[in-house]
Amino acid sequence: MIDKAWRRAGITAATSVFMLAGGVACAQEFSINQVLAPTYERGRNVSVLQRERPEYTAPGILAGGFTLRPRLEVGPGFDSNVYVTDSAEKSAAFLRLNPTIDVASNWSRHQLRLSTGARIKEMAKYSDESQRAWFVRSSGRLDIYGASYAGGAASVERLYQDRLTGDFPTTSARPIGYVQTQGSLQGVHAFDRVRVTAGVGVRKLGFSNTRTITGGTLDNSGRDNTATQVQARIDYAISPAIAVYISPSTTKTDYDNDTGVFAPTRDSKETKVMVGADFDLTALMRGEISVGYSNRDYRAAAFPVIKGPAVNATVEYFPTQLTTLTFQASRSVNDSIQSGAAGYFDTNGGVRIDHELRRNVILNGTMKFAELDFKGIDRKDNLFSLSSGVNYLMSPKLSWNGSITYQKRESSGSDARNNFKDLIAVVGIVFQR
């Protein structure tokens, strides 16, 4: 019974690997967990978003042992504060265009998955705020024996750090593009009540230069870096529904250019140990909660060691079969490019509700908060966002969605950034095969 639970959880993690391989924000923290899915699912619960709806699911295109799933989302949007300023706010409409194609194997053993696409945002005014992101992702799993397997993932993505992030340079006149290249390998061996996982991951960030607000060139080469992480995890299953674990990791970050205006270097080594539990309780809840301690030591003596408690938690609660509540919280160390601050603690949390109003009408609402506590300077940011949305499934090949999001930042201290409020609304039509 325990082996079957390990097997189901392991397959969920491996098959979901590429779905977590990227994002649109520039998160400096690097973790193998960003490219390997949580393993708490054991098939006991089904969330609103996971529930199968075959009458509204695109069948895909069969091609031998693979299934191709092309998808196109297009729609308008509106931003009330394009430059996220606290005065003289500029509003503008924009167009989203998100084409993707996903290719997944249909094999009874092992798995291979490829995906490519784009995330295009064209502004009607203020064209310097337009974004043209793209990605190529791959993942695979090699089944060895029972619940033991080897897996890996690799991706190359063109992303943007937008003005909403806490570490955006105030002198930049536009969003900053960067290329993220990453890969990871992991091995999992399960026996009786024990599962052992070991993995290694590498991520490289390369930032583009941008125009400054005075018309010059902002050199971002000092932000280019390579992070390498080694992580292990040992799980012990108390029962088929609950397991406890310990997970140590070490991450080494090397910056490419640490001379001139980019000195002193922000090269660092972080050691983290987390202990926690993952669970999937029948008709009630599932999730993963861990606490631990993080210590990031910078090579330059000018920067203090950043250390303190670390938290990572995701819990799904099922009050009814038609409603899913998801709670999330985390605390981690991120690098900073602000003068005098090598890094900051990012403490954030949130709750999301998904409700199936009808079989083909799904409502959602999300509330998030975050505190960015910069070390070495007098600055603390508090961020808050509230959003709601709807997804209307019209047929297996057609659906539409809409959402509205309110967000604000309050920054305090002698080195504080500007405060802002912003409202973003989007509508999209999805075509898929």
QUIQUIFEN-V861975 format. One line per field, one symbol per residue. ss: DSSP state (H for helix, E for strand, L for the rest). phi: phi as a letter, one per 20 degrees, with the letter a starting at -180 (. if undefined). psi: psi as a letter, one per 30 degrees, with the letter a starting at -180 (. if undefined). Layout:
ss->???
phi->???
psi->???
//
This chain:
ss->LHHHHHHHHHHHHHHLHHHHLLLLLLLLLLLHHHLLLLLLLLLLLLLLLLLLLHHHLLLLEEELLEEEEEEEEEEEEEELLLLLLLLLLLLEEEEEEEEEEEEEELLLLLEEEEEEEEEEEEELLLHHHLEEEEEEEEEEEEEEELLEEEEEEEEEEEEEELLLLLLLLLLELLLEEEEEEEEEEEEEEEELLEEEEEEEEEEEEEELLEEELLLLEELLHHHLEEEEEEEEEEEEELLLLEEEEEEEEEEEEEELLLLHHHLLLLLEEEEEEEEEEEEEELLLEEEEEEEEEEEEEELLLLLLLEEEEEEEEEEEEEEELLEEEEEEEEEEEEELLLLLLLEEEEEEEEEEEEEEEELLEEEEEEEEEEEEEEELLLLEEEEEEEEEEEEEEEELLEEEEEEEEEEEEEEELLLLLLLEEEEEEEEEEEEEL
phi->.fgffgfffffgfffegffdebaddeeffdbgffdcfgdefcneccfgfegfcgfcdffmdfbmeccecfbcdbrebbcebgeldeblfddaebddccebbdccfdffcmbcbcbbrbcdcdefclffefccebbccbbbcdfdaleebcbabbbcbdcceeffffdfffefebgeebdddbbbcbccccbledcdccbcbcccdceefceefenedefdffefbcdccdccbcdcefbfdccdbcbebccddcefccdmfeeffdgbcddccccabcbbeglcabrbcbcabccddeffffdffdbrfccbbccdddfbfeccdddcbbbbddfcdfgnceabeddbaabccdcefcgdcddbbcccbbcddfdncebbdddbbcbbbbcdeeafdbbbbbbccdbbccdcofdfefebcbccccccdddbd
psi->eeeeeeeeeeeeeefgeffgfalflijfkkkfffgkllgfkggflkleffkkiffgkkfljkibglkkjkkkkklllkkfieghlglhkkllllkkjiklkkkklglfllkkkkklaljkjjkelhffglkilllkllllkjkdkbgklklllklkkjlkjaffkfgkkffkflkkklkkklllklkkkkkcgkkkkklkkkkkkjklllklfgfakjjgfffklkkkkkklkjkkjelffkkllkjllkkkkkkejhlbfgllkgklkkkkkkkakkljkkgdllakkklakkjjjkekffklkjlakkkjkkkkkielffkkkkkkklklkllkfkkfjfllkjjlllkkkkkjelegjkllkkkllkkjjkkflikkkkkkkklllkjjjelffklllllkkkllkjkllfgllkllkkkkklkkkkkl.
//
